[in-house]
Amino acid sequence: MHEMSLCEGILQVLETEASTQKFKKVKTVWLEIGELSSVEIEALKFSFDVVMKNSIAKDAKLEIIRVAGSAWCMQCSEPVKIKKRFDECPQCGSSQLQVTGGTEMKIKELEVE
């Protein structure tokens, strides 16, 4: 389950920022996660609770902000929304799509003390 290692990376960022910005506790973490990122949300939530135990984010709440998948259709020359990689263009049916968004996972915001 790669969600566990993702949460370990999140904790490293939190600890680094706590040292830099001088906060002692993380209350809420907002993550932006793209629909095309291959992150399993329920596994991430479970892993978050496990990894954050006994850390500066031990009781932190995890908020997920979903980011829609998007692509550029080479046939239509238009941006389109997609739900999965290798979807066809919803406008013309072409499979010549270049993914332009929805693959990311990033820390959007923190509530700290």
C-alpha positions, -999 to 999 in steps of 0.1 A, spaced: 0 0 0 18 31 -12 -5 54 7 15 46 39 47 59 23 27 90 10 17 97 46 53 93 58 63 119 32 35 142 45 48 138 80 83 147 69 70 179 53 50 187 85 80 182 107 102 203 84 77 231 83 71 230 121 109 235 125 110 263 100 78 281 110 80 273 147 46 257 153 41 228 178 9 211 167 -9 204 134 -47 205 139 -59 200 103 -43 190 70 -60 198 37 -47 177 8 -55 182 -29 -57 149 -46 -62 145 -83 -87 119 -96 -59 105 -118 -33 102 -90 -40 65 -82 -43 74 -45 -69 53 -27 -86 78 -4 -98 53 23 -64 37 25 -48 72 27 -71 81 56 -63 49 75 -26 54 68 -27 90 79 -41 81 113 -14 54 118 16 74 106 6 106 125 3 88 158 28 101 184 38 130 161 31 168 159 -1 158 139 -13 130 163 -48 143 165 -49 161 132 -80 160 110 -74 151 73 -95 170 48 -95 158 11 -100 182 -18 -107 162 -50 -92 177 -82 -109 166 -114 -89 150 -142 -83 171 -173 -68 166 -207 -61 183 -240 -78 167 -270 -55 167 -299 -84 162 -323 -108 188 -309 -80 212 -298 -100 217 -267 -95 211 -229 -118 183 -216 -126 167 -182 -118 130 -178 -124 105 -150 -97 79 -158 -65 77 -178 -71 65 -213 -107 78 -214 -119 89 -247 -126 125 -255 -162 132 -242 -167 156 -272 -154 137 -302 -145 102 -290 -108 105 -298 -83 86 -277 -56 112 -285 -57 130 -251 -28 146 -233 -34 146 -195 -30 181 -182 -43 179 -146 -57 157 -119 -25 137 -113 -12 157 -83 -13 152 -46 -2 182 -25 -6 198 8 -29 227 2 -33 241 37 -25 235 73 -42 246 106 -15 248 133 -9 260 168 
